[in-house]
Amino acid sequence: MLISQDEESGKIVLDSLNYLTDTHPKFWKGKIEIFIDIVCKIAMEKKIKSTIRSSALELVYSLTKKIPAVLRKSNNFLNIFIPLLFQLLLEIDNENNIQNWEKMIDEDESDREEMFYIVKSGIERLSIDLGGKFFMETTVKYIQKFLQSQNWIEIHAGFFVLACMAEGCSKVFNSHLLELMNFISTGLVNAHPRVRYAALVAFCALLKETAPKPQKEYTNNILTGLATLMSEKESSLKVKAQACKVLVEFLRGLLVENKDQDEKCSILQPYSEQLIQLLSSLFEESLKLSYPPLQEASLNNLSVLANILEKDFSPYYDKIMPGLKKLYYSLIPQTSEQKILKSHCIETISYLFSSVSEEASKYMSDLKEIAEAFAKDLSSLPEE
């Protein structure tokens, strides 16, 4: 292929075609099958740089947004392009190096050049632009094939597809909630940590898009499964942090409806003590290991729990406040991630104070100490 021989010129041509596609999408109407065929040949060529392959895919993404009806009827789109996306999801980084994967944080993904990361965002866009029902009907056979595979990389890809299409397919997901929950549950107990992680990512997206239905109907199953992945039985720190993120989404789902406070508390009450003990242990572990993703996820959970339980959260004040103060004093917010983490720490402290507002003797010395620290930090902020 000529593009592989002169990639710089090829990139210029593709960028020009992208502009043409964006401004005059109907230009391709009578040439759609040839157009898709050329895009696929470029995208599947591993010798070509990922930036060029990505530009080729972008042609189809842009066209789908402009003239989705044409793409829905295209044989090459349905039978070549969609299957190709699933194959490109198998091009992942650190395939045989779990240690390197563990060190990668989610924020790094935007800078990755592997096709896996490039295709993920494309699937999300396609599911929205083509319509959830159509996209689910078109991709379900590929998803099922991957999730039933013995190859962990294919299972991993299948779960990420579910996560990426959750927003666009939210109505379909709601009507097939139990089936999707069963698929995800198999991933949560998979032997490979990256599959467990991928299943949790899909779970998080599912809970977000279908709340509060799963929170009300599958409370015990969800919380029991997450507790296992957040406990010492789970060897992967990254999986633990992701399980915490799923719990945050579960808890936020209880706030979707303006329920009576007693009703929200009654749903959580049987699990609150175990959850808070587990989160306290994870928070302490995150401080000891200086692992920001787990710190942030633990803090988010504690904040939401304190918000829901209100006064019922007060018995855990003495266990949680020392760690919060330690984190607050140790954080020097230089990066955006550190600033977000410190703001979450402040938020959690405020909820904790609120839970013991009727017990002045318990919180007064801490309140004075924290207020002085806040005042000191505010005085040191640069004027804008």
N, C-alpha and C positions, 0 to 999 in steps of 0.2 A: 504494500500500500504506500502511495506517495507521501502521505502524511508522516509515516514513520521515518521517511528519508529526510524530510525537511519539516521538523516539528514546529519551528518558529513560524514559518509561512502558513502551516496548517492551522495553528492557533489563530492567526489573523483572519483566515478564511472563515473559521467556525464562529468567531466573534461577529464577523460581518453577517453571517447567516442568522445568528441569534438576533441581531438588530432587525434584519429583514422579517424574521418570524414574529418578533414582538410588534412591529409596526404594520406589517401587511400579512397577517396569518393566512388569509384566503389565497395567497399566491401558491400555497402548497396543495390546495384542494384536489386538483386533478393529478397530482404527483405524489400523493401521500404514501403509497406502497413503496415506491422507489426511495422516497425520503427516509422512511423508517428503516429500510434495508441498509442504506448507507450508514445511518446513525449506529445501527447495531454492529456493523462490521468494524467501525472505529472503536466503539465502546468495549467490544470483546477482545481487542488486540492488546495483550499484556505488555508487549514491547513498547507501546506508546505511553508517554507520561500520563499520569492520572489526571493532571489538569486539563489535558486535551480530551481525554475520554469523558471527563466530567462536562466539558463544553459541548460535546456531542449529545450527551444525555439531556443537557439543558435545552437543546433545540426542541426535544419532544415535550419536556415539562412545560415550556412556554406555549407551545402549540396547543397542548391539552387545556390550558387555562383559557385560551382564546376561542378555540373551536372544539369543545369536548365531544359534541355529537359526531363529528367526523372521525375522531379517534376511536369512539366506541364501535364504529362500523368497520374499522380497518383490520383486515386479516393479519397483516404483519405486526401491527401493534399488539393484538391479542395473542398471537401464536409465536412471535419471535421476541418482541420487546419485553413483554411482561415476564416470560420465562428467563430472559437474559438478566433482568434485575435480580431475580432470586439467585442466579449463579454468581453474580457480582458480589452478593452479600457473603459469599464464602471466602472472599479475599480479605482476610483479617490479619491484624498485626499480632505479634507475640504468640503465634499459634502454639508453639511448643515451650513457651516460657511464662509460666504462671507468675513467677516472681516479678517480672517486668510489668505484667498486666496488673498485678496488685498495686504497683506504685503509680499507675496512671490514674489521674482523677478525672471526673466527668468533664470539667472545664477544658481539659486538653483536647477534647474531641473535635472542636471547631478548627483546630490546626492540623488535624490528621489528614494525610493524603491517600490513605487506603480506600479502595472503592467501597468497602463496607460502610464507612462513615458518610461518603458522598451519596450513596444510594438511599440511605435511611431517610434523609430529608426529602428526597424525591418521592419516595413512597407516601410520605405524609401529604405532600402536595397533590399527588395523583388521587389519593382517596377522597380528598376534599373536592377537587375540580371535576372528577368523573362522577361523583355521587357515591355515597357509602354502599348502597344496595348493589349497584353495578360492580363496584370495585371488589366487594366481598365475593360476589358470585364469580368474578373473573379469577380471583386469586385463591379461593378456598382449597382447590385441589392441590395447589403447590404448597400451601401452608400445611395441610394435613400430611402430605408426603414428607415434608421436612420434620414435622413434630413426631412422626412415627419412625423416623430414621434411626439407625444405630450409630450414625456418625454425629458426634457432639457438635461439630461445626454447623451442620445442617439444622439440628435442633435449636441451637443458639440463634441462627438466622431466623427460623420460624417464629420464635418468641419476639424477636425484635420487629418483625413485620407486624405482628399483632399490636405491639406497642405503638408503632409509627402510624398505623391506620385507625387507632382508637378514636381520635377526634372526628375524622371524616365518617367513620362507621358507627358512631355512638348509638344511633337508633337500632341498628342491626345487632350491636353488642347487647343492648338492653333486652332484646327479644330472645337472645341465645346465651343469656348470662350463665346458667348452670353448666351448659356444655363448655363454655370458655373457662369457667372456674375449674372444671375437671381437667381440662388440658393443662392449665397452669399448675395445678396441684402435682401433676406428674413431674414437671420441671423443678419444682421446689425440693424434691427429694432425689434429684439426679446426682450421680456420683461426681460429676465434673463441676467445679465452682463457677465456671463461666456460664454454664447452662442454668445453674441455680440463680445466678445474677441476672441473666436475660429473662428468666421466668418472672423474677421480681420486678424488673422494669416493665414487663407486660402487665403484671398485676397492678402496679402503681397507676398505669394509664387506664386500665379497666375500671379501677375504683373511682378515679377522677371523673371519668365520662359517664358512669352509670349511677353515681351517688344520688340518693341515699339507699337505694334498693339493696345492694349487697351488705351494707352496714346493718340493715335491719333484719335481713333474712338469713345471713350466714355468719353472724357475729362470732359464735363459738369456733366454727371451723377456721375462720380467718385468723382470729387472735391466737388460737392454739398453734397453728402452723407458723405464724410469724414469731411467736415466743421461742420456738425451737431454733429458728434461724438467727435469733438474737442472743441465744444462750452460749455457754461454753462448748456446747456440742458442735457448733459451727466453727470450722478451722480458718475460714477466710474472713479477714477483717473487712474487706471490701463488700462481701456478701452481707455481713452484719450491718454495715452502714446502709446498704440498699434496703434491707429488711426494715430498718428504722424509718427510712423514707416512705415505705409502703404504709407503715403504721401511721405516720403523719397524715397521709392521704385518707386513710380509713377514718381517723379522728375528725379531720376537717369535714368529711362527709356527713358527720352527725350534726354539723353546724349549717348544712345546706338549707334545711327547713327551720323555720322559727318555732322549734318545738318548745314545749314547756320544760323548764330547767330540770324538774324532777324526773321527767321522762328520759332526758339525755343521760342524767346521772344513773338512772335505773339500768340502762343498757350496759354501762361501763362498770357499775358497782361490783359485780361479781369478779371482775378481772383487774380492778384498779390497783389493789395492793401488789399483786404479782407483777403487773406492768411497771409500776413505779419502782419496785425493787430491781427489776431487770434493767430499766432505763438508768437508774442510779449507778448500778454496777458498770453499765456500758459507758456512762459519762466519766466515771472514775478511770476506766480503762483507756478512754480516749485522751484524758489528761495525762495519764502515765506515758502513753505512747506518742503523744503530740500528733494525733491523727485528725486533722480538721474535718474531713467528711463525717466522721462518727461524732465529733463534738457538735457540729451543726445539727445533724439529724437528731441527736439526743436532746439538744436544747429545744428544737422545734416541737418534739413530742411533749416534753415537760411543760412548755408554754401552753400548748393546746389542751393538755390534760388539766392544767391548773385553771384554764379558762372555762372548761366544761364543768369540772368538779367544784370550783369555787371554794367554799368553806370546808368542803370535804377533803380538800387537798392539804389542809393545815397540819395533819399528823406527820407529814413527810418533810416539813420545813427544816428541822434540825439535820436531817440526813443530806439534803440537797444544797442548802445555802453555802456551806463551806466550800464546796467544789465550784459553785458559781462565782464566789468572791475570788477564789484562786485563779480561775480563768480570766475574770475581768482584769485583775491586776497584772497578769502575765501577758495579756494581749497588747501588742503595739501595732495599731492599725495602719499599716503602710500600704498593703495591697487591697484591692477591692474585696477580695475574699475575706481578709482579716477584718475589714470594716463591717462587712455583713455579719460575720461571726460575733463581733463585739456588740453590734446592735441587737442581735438575737439574745445575747447574754443579758443585756439590759432589760429587754422585754420579759425574759423569764424571771428575772429578779423582781420586776414590778408585779407580775402575777403572783409570785410567791408571797410578797408583802401583802397583797390584796387578800390572800387566803387566810392570813392570820391578823387581819386588821382589827379584830375584836379582842386580841390577846397582846396588849401593848408590852407586857413584860417579856414576851418571847422575842419580839422583833426590834425593840427600841434601840438597843446598842448597835445592832446591825444597820438599822436605818440611818443612824447618825454617822456611822463609819462610811457607808455607801454614799450618803449625801455629800460628805466632805470630799470623797473621791470624785464624784460627779462634778462638783464645783471646781475642783482642781483641773480636771480634764477640760472643762468648758473654758476656763481662763487661759488655757494653753493653746486653744484653737486659733489658727490664723484668721484675721479679720478679712471679710470678703466684701 
